[in-house]
Amino acid sequence: MSAKTDNTFEKKMARLQEIVAALESGDLPLEKGMALYKEGAACSRYCREQLEKARHELEIWQDGQARPLQSRPVTEGGLNAEEEAE
């Protein structure tokens, strides 16, 4: 598999979940556990950077204006308080 196809947010998240499961099992030799921990840290860093890029892009493109996104609490039905009031 090429490096380009391995570097997607979804693939890195899936790999991170695999790594967490393996580390939580406790059945790994120390060296393998350390290698997986380092790989997991790299996957986590990559995903965090991708989320930050997406957040930044949304801030820029929201309504065609450069303004920060406003987070709103979501209710159990999936609506925020303003949408529920309508």
Kinemage of the C-alpha trace (Angstrom):
@kinemage 1
@onewidth
@group {chain A} dominant
@subgroup {mainchain}
@vectorlist {calphas} color= white
{ca met a 1} P 0.000 0.000 0.000
{ca ser a 2} L 1.401 3.401 -0.883
{ca ala a 3} L 2.054 6.128 1.655
{ca lys a 4} L -0.582 8.300 -0.001
{ca thr a 5} L -3.379 5.749 0.510
{ca asp a 6} L -2.312 5.155 4.119
{ca asn a 7} L -2.522 8.829 5.013
{ca thr a 8} L -6.227 9.476 5.289
{ca phe a 9} L -7.946 10.585 8.449
{ca glu a 10} L -10.214 7.538 8.466
{ca lys a 11} L -7.373 5.061 7.961
{ca lys a 12} L -5.253 6.692 10.657
{ca met a 13} L -8.195 6.652 13.097
{ca ala a 14} L -8.872 2.989 12.335
{ca arg a 15} L -5.194 2.162 12.862
{ca leu a 16} L -5.174 4.129 16.112
{ca gln a 17} L -8.161 2.099 17.349
{ca glu a 18} L -6.329 -1.129 16.471
{ca ile a 19} L -3.254 0.056 18.343
{ca val a 20} L -5.255 1.038 21.424
{ca ala a 21} L -6.948 -2.375 21.483
{ca ala a 22} L -3.590 -4.147 21.170
{ca leu a 23} L -2.020 -2.053 23.927
{ca glu a 24} L -5.013 -2.516 26.220
{ca ser a 25} L -4.840 -6.296 25.779
{ca gly a 26} L -1.589 -6.320 27.743
{ca asp a 27} L -0.328 -9.334 25.790
{ca leu a 28} L 2.517 -7.586 23.974
{ca pro a 29} L 6.236 -7.807 24.600
{ca leu a 30} L 7.725 -4.536 25.792
{ca glu a 31} L 9.481 -3.738 22.520
{ca lys a 32} L 6.333 -4.321 20.448
{ca gly a 33} L 4.279 -2.270 22.907
{ca met a 34} L 6.716 0.630 22.704
{ca ala a 35} L 6.722 0.510 18.891
{ca leu a 36} L 2.922 0.500 18.801
{ca tyr a 37} L 2.767 3.336 21.322
{ca lys a 38} L 5.033 5.470 19.113
{ca glu a 39} L 2.990 4.612 16.008
{ca gly a 40} L -0.201 5.451 17.884
{ca ala a 41} L 1.191 8.799 18.979
{ca ala a 42} L 2.024 9.596 15.343
{ca cys a 43} L -1.486 8.584 14.210
{ca ser a 44} L -3.013 10.697 16.959
{ca arg a 45} L -0.908 13.696 16.015
{ca tyr a 46} L -1.844 13.316 12.328
{ca cys a 47} L -5.568 13.092 13.135
{ca arg a 48} L -5.401 16.079 15.479
{ca glu a 49} L -3.665 18.139 12.781
{ca gln a 50} L -6.262 17.128 10.183
{ca leu a 51} L -9.114 18.075 12.518
{ca glu a 52} L -7.469 21.420 13.233
{ca lys a 53} L -7.079 22.080 9.494
{ca ala a 54} L -10.732 21.220 8.895
{ca arg a 55} L -11.856 23.439 11.776
{ca his a 56} L -9.768 26.309 10.452
{ca glu a 57} L -11.135 25.865 6.929
{ca leu a 58} L -14.700 25.871 8.242
{ca glu a 59} L -14.025 29.072 10.144
{ca ile a 60} L -12.812 30.730 6.953
{ca trp a 61} L -15.588 29.457 4.694
{ca gln a 62} L -18.572 29.733 7.032
{ca asp a 63} L -21.022 32.057 5.274
{ca gly a 64} L -18.177 33.314 3.088
{ca gln a 65} L -16.770 35.273 5.996
{ca ala a 66} L -13.714 34.716 8.121
{ca arg a 67} L -15.228 34.266 11.546
{ca pro a 68} L -14.876 31.630 14.228
{ca leu a 69} L -17.460 28.864 14.493
{ca gln a 70} L -19.888 29.096 17.356
{ca ser a 71} L -20.442 25.806 19.111
{ca arg a 72} L -23.949 25.130 20.332
{ca pro a 73} L -25.040 22.399 22.719
{ca val a 74} L -27.009 19.616 21.042
{ca thr a 75} L -30.074 18.015 22.632
{ca glu a 76} L -30.889 14.298 22.637
{ca gly a 77} L -32.907 14.737 19.430
{ca gly a 78} L -29.831 16.068 17.632
{ca leu a 79} L -31.068 19.669 17.475
{ca asn a 80} L -29.457 22.633 19.134
{ca ala a 81} L -31.563 24.846 21.416
{ca glu a 82} L -32.252 27.406 18.659
{ca glu a 83} L -33.482 24.759 16.205
{ca glu a 84} L -35.638 23.116 18.862
{ca ala a 85} L -37.368 26.447 19.584
{ca glu a 86} L -38.452 26.792 15.929
